Amino acid sequence: MSRPALPDIVLMEDVLGCRRVRGDLGGGRFDMATRKGTLAVAAPNFATTVINDESHRLRSLAFSLAQWQDLLDEAADGRSSFDASRIYGRVFGSSAIRLAVRNLWALCEDEGAPSRLLARAAGCEILAELCRLGGTPFTPARGGLAPWAEQRCVEMMQERLSDDISLDDLAAQARLSPFHFARMFKQSLGVPPRVYLTRLRIEKACELLEHTDLPVTQIALEVGYSSNQVLARVFLKHRRMSPSDYRRAVREPVRPVVVQEPSPSLR
């Protein structure tokens, strides 16, 4: 398995494990066994070659330095350096990265291709952990969003439910870097921006199902999903029923409960 020298940082997750893996990912030669769920990072601008002694399966995520370097520099006060990171070529474990990758794959299965918000937020989370493991941790964000910034970002989400809104768009409203914005948003509202946006979309879908006769396909487009099937998967996950079942449930008239008076007893 080989890859030409590309200006990307490539994170790989071992899905199956392998009894023997040999090669070089930019941190020197290695020859080792791997376990299911272990991680490795290939260095940018380095032609990699890996030999597996048995059938193997990997998941990989590529981070283009051209797209991520400015964010990394700002988040780490200019101290981030992936050219000399200690993480390359190592096989390591990270529950934080595994959870982020697992959530990313699960959301992609539910909603299709990841939104710009989801992809950027997941990237920030993963790169923050890689920087920490490589010896250049990101500067921690302090506190949550200012009230005006929180209000402006929530209003922007509500107004653009049908758009592929990005983390950068929201961060610009709060006058913060995307990385610091993502952390401060979670501190203020309790969940990441992508989770909050999903909640807003489901709330709007419920409102349209209850108060309009729009087809479910149209409602899906109105709240930012590509099809009624995608809306149905997300809706089932959050409301435990399909959109059509929800519409029937909220529109069925309430049946009066008839209480029978007990018959008078004869004395």
Secondary structure in CASP SS format (residue, H / E / C, confidence):
PFRMAT SS
TARGET T0000
AUTHOR 0000-0000-0000
METHOD secondary structure of the structure
MODEL  1
M C 1.00
S E 1.00
R E 1.00
P C 1.00
A C 1.00
L C 1.00
P C 1.00
D E 1.00
I E 1.00
V E 1.00
L E 1.00
M E 1.00
E E 1.00
D E 1.00
V C 1.00
L C 1.00
G C 1.00
C E 1.00
R E 1.00
R E 1.00
V E 1.00
R E 1.00
G E 1.00
D E 1.00
L C 1.00
G C 1.00
G C 1.00
G C 1.00
R E 1.00
F E 1.00
D E 1.00
M E 1.00
A E 1.00
T E 1.00
R C 1.00
K C 1.00
G C 1.00
T C 1.00
L E 1.00
A E 1.00
V E 1.00
A E 1.00
A C 1.00
P C 1.00
N C 1.00
F C 1.00
A C 1.00
T E 1.00
T E 1.00
V E 1.00
I E 1.00
N E 1.00
D C 1.00
E C 1.00
S C 1.00
H C 1.00
R C 1.00
L E 1.00
R E 1.00
S E 1.00
L E 1.00
A E 1.00
F E 1.00
S E 1.00
L H 1.00
A H 1.00
Q H 1.00
W H 1.00
Q H 1.00
D H 1.00
L H 1.00
L H 1.00
D H 1.00
E H 1.00
A H 1.00
A C 1.00
D C 1.00
G C 1.00
R C 1.00
S C 1.00
S C 1.00
F C 1.00
D C 1.00
A C 1.00
S C 1.00
R C 1.00
I C 1.00
Y C 1.00
G C 1.00
R C 1.00
V C 1.00
F E 1.00
G C 1.00
S C 1.00
S H 1.00
A H 1.00
I H 1.00
R H 1.00
L H 1.00
A H 1.00
V H 1.00
R H 1.00
N H 1.00
L H 1.00
W H 1.00
A H 1.00
L H 1.00
C H 1.00
E H 1.00
D H 1.00
E H 1.00
G C 1.00
A C 1.00
P C 1.00
S C 1.00
R H 1.00
L H 1.00
L H 1.00
A H 1.00
R H 1.00
A H 1.00
A H 1.00
G H 1.00
C H 1.00
E H 1.00
I H 1.00
L H 1.00
A H 1.00
E H 1.00
L H 1.00
C H 1.00
R H 1.00
L H 1.00
G H 1.00
G C 1.00
T C 1.00
P C 1.00
F C 1.00
T C 1.00
P C 1.00
A C 1.00
R C 1.00
G C 1.00
G C 1.00
L C 1.00
A C 1.00
P H 1.00
W H 1.00
A H 1.00
E H 1.00
Q H 1.00
R H 1.00
C H 1.00
V H 1.00
E H 1.00
M H 1.00
M H 1.00
Q H 1.00
E H 1.00
R C 1.00
L C 1.00
S C 1.00
D C 1.00
D C 1.00
I C 1.00
S C 1.00
L H 1.00
D H 1.00
D H 1.00
L H 1.00
A H 1.00
A H 1.00
Q H 1.00
A H 1.00
R C 1.00
L C 1.00
S C 1.00
P H 1.00
F H 1.00
H H 1.00
F H 1.00
A H 1.00
R H 1.00
M H 1.00
F H 1.00
K H 1.00
Q H 1.00
S H 1.00
L H 1.00
G C 1.00
V C 1.00
P C 1.00
P H 1.00
R H 1.00
V H 1.00
Y H 1.00
L H 1.00
T H 1.00
R H 1.00
L H 1.00
R H 1.00
I H 1.00
E H 1.00
K H 1.00
A H 1.00
C H 1.00
E H 1.00
L H 1.00
L H 1.00
E H 1.00
H H 1.00
T C 1.00
D C 1.00
L C 1.00
P C 1.00
V H 1.00
T H 1.00
Q H 1.00
I H 1.00
A H 1.00
L H 1.00
E H 1.00
V C 1.00
G C 1.00
Y C 1.00
S C 1.00
S C 1.00
N H 1.00
Q H 1.00
V H 1.00
L H 1.00
A H 1.00
R H 1.00
V H 1.00
F H 1.00
L H 1.00
K H 1.00
H H 1.00
R H 1.00
R C 1.00
M C 1.00
S C 1.00
P H 1.00
S H 1.00
D H 1.00
Y H 1.00
R H 1.00
R H 1.00
A H 1.00
V H 1.00
R H 1.00
E C 1.00
P C 1.00
V C 1.00
R C 1.00
P C 1.00
V C 1.00
V C 1.00
V C 1.00
Q C 1.00
E C 1.00
P C 1.00
S C 1.00
P C 1.00
S C 1.00
L C 1.00
R C 1.00
END
